[in-house]
Amino acid sequence: MHKYHRGINPEIAEELRLAGMHLRTGDSLRMVCPFCRAAHENSLRITRKVAALTFNCFRASCGARGAIQSNGGTQLHSYDTEQRTKSNPFTLDTCSPPESLVELLGSRYGVSREILHYSGMKWASSESSMCFPVFDIEGNKTGTTTKVLGELNGKRKSTVYYDDEPPPYYTMRKYAGRSRVCWLVEDVLSCLRLFSEGATSIALLGTNVSHRLFTSLPLYFQKVVIALDPDALAKALKLQQELSILPCTTEVVAFSKDPKDVPREELLAQLEIHGT
């Protein structure tokens, strides 16, 4: 959950301006964060952009980020790190997915057998659900997300189970952080389809970018492509604005359908334009 603040303490704003005044466009520096004052590390990154000086603190307990505009305006976004959620452990009995399911995912969504294998997908017959282990960019397992097979023809019901805290996003362990370009999508099937076409993808498990993912993206990727479902285009543009303070390029793709359902020709054309 975010808390948004429109202005920055004038003294802190001036400190940031002085620290970044000699940076050229595209250059960055690290310094002690003036918001959390954690003197043991240079946790705040400042980056000079064409129209603003952007900053973000990589400490989870702080998470301050924002921009100082060239016209003098300031904006600060800080995360509410106090809210915690109780664990919801995964307890369903699972087995290998049936061959009919593997064939269905391949024919309908273009998800390759290799990608399904590396995704670690299992089948929970008691719930008629596909079960996917959730990994972060570093390859740490944080939980499990499920999709009900019987609802593939209509609304796709999903449930997320997590170990200690809610998993902030989904990606696959084998391919985590191995590309210069990352595609952000809403759901696991869209993520797996992009992986099947050679692109690195992260499923947000919704439409929000968590603090953990926000701080990890610039450490692993030079470009972030936001490809949410068509009904979430406004949200995608808002995410692009939020991510613009990061030292990486952000772009938005408006597919005609959900990424998992879009015609292959359209998908390949966008991958050629924006990269994999």
C-alpha positions as CSV (number, residue, x, y, z in Angstrom):
1,M,0.0,0.0,0.0
2,H,1.3,3.5,-0.9
3,K,1.1,6.8,0.9
4,Y,1.5,9.8,-1.5
5,H,2.8,13.1,-0.4
6,R,2.9,16.1,-2.8
7,G,5.8,18.0,-1.4
8,I,9.3,17.5,0.1
9,N,10.7,19.2,3.2
10,P,12.5,22.3,1.7
11,E,15.7,21.5,3.5
12,I,15.8,18.0,2.2
13,A,14.9,19.2,-1.3
14,E,17.8,21.6,-1.2
15,E,20.2,18.9,0.0
16,L,19.2,16.7,-2.9
17,R,19.5,19.6,-5.4
18,L,23.0,20.3,-4.2
19,A,24.0,16.6,-4.3
20,G,22.8,16.3,-7.9
21,M,23.7,19.7,-9.4
22,H,26.8,18.4,-11.2
23,L,25.2,15.3,-12.6
24,R,24.7,15.1,-16.4
25,T,21.6,13.6,-17.9
26,G,21.5,9.8,-17.3
27,D,24.2,9.9,-14.6
28,S,23.5,8.7,-11.0
29,L,25.1,8.7,-7.6
30,R,24.5,7.1,-4.2
31,M,24.3,8.9,-0.9
32,V,22.9,8.5,2.6
33,C,19.1,8.8,2.4
34,P,18.0,12.2,3.9
35,F,14.6,10.7,4.7
36,C,15.6,7.7,6.9
37,R,19.1,8.9,7.7
38,A,20.5,5.3,7.8
39,A,24.2,6.4,8.0
40,H,25.6,2.9,7.6
41,E,24.9,2.8,3.9
42,N,24.4,4.9,0.8
43,S,20.9,3.7,0.2
44,L,19.5,6.6,-1.8
45,R,20.1,6.8,-5.6
46,I,19.8,10.1,-7.4
47,T,19.5,10.2,-11.2
48,R,19.6,13.2,-13.5
49,K,16.8,13.1,-16.1
50,V,16.0,15.7,-18.7
51,A,13.3,17.5,-16.7
52,A,13.9,16.3,-13.2
53,L,16.3,15.0,-10.6
54,T,14.8,11.6,-9.4
55,F,15.6,9.7,-6.3
56,N,14.7,6.5,-4.5
57,C,15.8,4.8,-1.3
58,F,16.4,1.0,-1.6
59,R,15.9,0.3,2.2
60,A,12.6,-1.6,2.7
61,S,11.9,0.3,5.9
62,C,12.0,3.6,4.1
63,G,11.2,3.3,0.4
64,A,11.1,7.1,-0.2
65,R,11.1,8.0,-3.9
66,G,10.2,11.0,-6.0
67,A,11.4,13.8,-8.1
68,I,12.6,17.4,-8.0
69,Q,11.4,19.0,-11.2
70,S,13.5,21.5,-13.1
71,N,10.7,24.1,-12.6
72,G,11.2,23.8,-8.8
73,G,8.3,21.5,-8.1
74,T,8.8,18.5,-5.9
75,Q,6.9,15.2,-5.4
76,L,7.5,12.4,-2.9
77,H,6.0,8.9,-2.9
78,S,6.7,6.9,0.3
79,Y,5.5,3.4,1.1
80,D,3.5,2.5,4.2
81,T,5.8,-0.2,5.5
82,E,3.9,-0.8,8.8
83,Q,1.1,-2.8,7.2
84,R,1.7,-6.5,7.6
85,T,-0.4,-9.5,6.5
86,K,-0.6,-12.9,8.2
87,S,0.7,-15.9,6.3
88,N,-1.5,-18.1,4.2
89,P,0.4,-21.3,3.7
90,F,-0.2,-23.6,0.7
91,T,-1.5,-27.0,1.9
92,L,-3.1,-28.6,-1.2
93,D,-2.0,-32.0,-2.4
94,T,-0.6,-31.8,-5.9
95,C,0.7,-34.0,-8.6
96,S,2.2,-33.7,-12.1
97,P,-0.2,-31.9,-14.5
98,P,-2.3,-34.2,-16.8
99,E,-1.2,-34.4,-20.5
100,S,-4.5,-33.0,-21.6
101,L,-3.8,-29.8,-19.6
102,V,-0.3,-29.4,-21.0
103,E,-1.8,-29.7,-24.5
104,L,-4.6,-27.2,-23.7
105,L,-2.1,-24.6,-22.5
106,G,0.0,-25.1,-25.6
107,S,-2.8,-24.9,-28.1
108,R,-4.8,-22.1,-26.5
109,Y,-2.1,-19.9,-25.1
110,G,1.1,-21.0,-26.9
111,V,2.8,-22.0,-23.6
112,S,5.6,-24.4,-24.5
113,R,6.3,-27.7,-22.7
114,E,9.7,-26.5,-21.8
115,I,8.4,-23.3,-20.1
116,L,5.7,-25.4,-18.3
117,H,8.4,-27.7,-17.0
118,Y,10.6,-24.9,-15.7
119,S,7.6,-23.1,-14.2
120,G,7.2,-26.0,-11.8
121,M,3.4,-26.2,-12.4
122,K,1.5,-28.8,-10.5
123,W,-2.1,-30.0,-10.5
124,A,-4.4,-30.0,-7.5
125,S,-7.2,-32.3,-8.4
126,S,-9.3,-31.5,-5.3
127,E,-9.6,-27.9,-6.5
128,S,-9.2,-28.5,-10.2
129,S,-6.4,-25.9,-10.1
130,M,-3.1,-25.3,-11.7
131,C,-0.5,-24.5,-9.0
132,F,2.6,-22.4,-9.7
133,P,5.4,-21.8,-7.3
134,V,6.1,-18.0,-6.9
135,F,9.7,-16.9,-7.2
136,D,11.2,-13.4,-7.1
137,I,13.9,-12.0,-9.3
138,E,16.6,-13.4,-7.0
139,G,15.1,-16.9,-7.4
140,N,13.7,-17.1,-3.9
141,K,10.4,-19.0,-3.5
142,T,7.9,-16.8,-1.7
143,G,4.6,-18.7,-2.2
144,T,2.3,-20.4,-4.6
145,T,-0.4,-19.1,-6.9
146,T,-3.3,-21.2,-8.3
147,K,-5.7,-20.9,-11.2
148,V,-9.0,-22.9,-11.4
149,L,-9.0,-24.9,-14.6
150,G,-12.8,-25.0,-14.9
151,E,-12.9,-21.3,-15.3
152,L,-10.4,-21.0,-18.2
153,N,-13.4,-20.3,-20.5
154,G,-14.7,-17.4,-18.4
155,K,-13.5,-15.4,-15.5
156,R,-10.2,-16.9,-14.3
157,K,-10.3,-17.2,-10.5
158,S,-6.9,-17.0,-8.8
159,T,-5.8,-17.7,-5.3
160,V,-2.4,-16.7,-3.9
161,Y,-0.8,-18.6,-1.0
162,Y,2.2,-17.2,0.7
163,D,4.8,-18.3,3.3
164,D,5.5,-15.3,5.5
165,E,4.3,-12.3,3.5
166,P,2.3,-12.0,0.3
167,P,4.4,-12.7,-2.7
168,P,4.7,-9.4,-4.5
169,Y,5.0,-10.8,-8.0
170,Y,5.6,-13.9,-10.0
171,T,8.4,-15.0,-12.3
172,M,10.3,-18.2,-13.0
173,R,13.4,-19.2,-11.2
174,K,15.4,-20.4,-14.2
175,Y,15.0,-17.2,-16.1
176,A,14.9,-14.6,-13.3
177,G,16.9,-11.5,-14.0
178,R,18.6,-12.8,-17.2
179,S,17.6,-10.2,-19.7
180,R,18.0,-6.5,-20.3
181,V,14.2,-6.1,-21.0
182,C,11.4,-7.1,-18.6
183,W,7.7,-7.3,-19.6
184,L,5.2,-6.6,-16.7
185,V,1.9,-8.4,-17.1
186,E,-1.0,-9.0,-14.8
187,D,-1.3,-12.8,-14.6
188,V,0.8,-16.0,-14.7
189,L,-0.5,-17.4,-18.0
190,S,0.4,-14.1,-19.8
191,C,3.8,-14.3,-18.1
192,L,4.4,-17.9,-19.3
193,R,3.3,-17.0,-22.8
194,L,5.9,-14.3,-23.1
195,F,8.6,-16.6,-21.7
196,S,7.6,-19.1,-24.4
197,E,8.3,-16.4,-27.0
198,G,11.7,-15.7,-25.6
199,A,10.9,-12.7,-23.4
200,T,11.6,-12.2,-19.7
201,S,8.3,-11.4,-17.9
202,I,7.0,-10.8,-14.4
203,A,3.4,-11.2,-13.4
204,L,2.2,-8.6,-11.0
205,L,-0.6,-10.8,-9.7
206,G,-2.7,-7.7,-10.2
207,T,-2.0,-4.2,-11.5
208,N,0.3,-2.8,-8.7
209,V,4.1,-2.7,-8.5
210,S,5.2,-3.7,-5.0
211,H,8.0,-1.9,-3.1
212,R,10.2,-5.0,-3.4
213,L,9.8,-5.2,-7.1
214,F,10.1,-1.4,-7.5
215,T,13.6,-1.5,-5.9
216,S,14.7,-4.6,-7.8
217,L,13.8,-3.6,-11.4
218,P,16.7,-1.2,-12.0
219,L,19.2,-3.6,-10.5
220,Y,18.4,-6.2,-13.2
221,F,16.8,-4.5,-16.2
222,Q,17.6,-1.6,-18.5
223,K,14.1,-1.4,-19.9
224,V,10.7,-2.2,-18.4
225,V,7.7,-2.8,-20.8
226,I,4.3,-2.5,-19.1
227,A,1.7,-4.7,-20.9
228,L,-1.4,-4.9,-18.8
229,D,-4.8,-6.1,-20.0
230,P,-6.7,-3.7,-22.3
231,D,-9.1,-2.6,-19.6
232,A,-6.2,-1.5,-17.5
233,L,-4.5,0.9,-19.9
234,A,-5.0,3.9,-17.6
235,K,-3.4,1.9,-14.8
236,A,-0.5,1.0,-17.1
237,L,0.1,4.7,-18.0
238,K,0.0,5.5,-14.3
239,L,2.6,2.8,-13.5
240,Q,4.8,4.2,-16.3
241,Q,4.7,7.6,-14.6
242,E,5.5,6.0,-11.2
243,L,8.4,4.0,-12.7
244,S,9.8,6.9,-14.6
245,I,11.9,8.0,-11.6
246,L,14.0,4.7,-12.0
247,P,17.3,4.7,-13.9
248,C,15.8,2.5,-16.6
249,T,13.5,3.1,-19.6
250,T,9.8,2.4,-19.2
251,E,7.3,1.8,-22.1
252,V,3.7,0.9,-22.4
253,V,2.2,-1.6,-24.9
254,A,-1.5,-1.6,-25.5
255,F,-2.4,-5.0,-26.9
256,S,-5.8,-5.7,-28.5
257,K,-6.5,-8.5,-26.0
258,D,-4.9,-9.8,-22.8
259,P,-1.3,-10.8,-23.5
260,K,-2.2,-14.5,-23.1
261,D,-5.0,-14.2,-25.6
262,V,-3.5,-11.8,-28.2
263,P,-2.8,-13.2,-31.7
264,R,0.8,-14.5,-32.1
265,E,1.5,-12.1,-35.0
266,E,0.6,-9.1,-32.9
267,L,2.7,-10.4,-29.9
268,L,5.8,-11.1,-32.0
269,A,5.5,-7.6,-33.7
270,Q,5.5,-5.9,-30.3
271,L,8.4,-8.1,-29.1
272,E,10.4,-7.0,-32.1
273,I,9.7,-3.3,-31.4
274,H,10.3,-3.3,-27.7
275,G,12.8,-6.1,-27.3
276,T,13.2,-9.3,-25.3
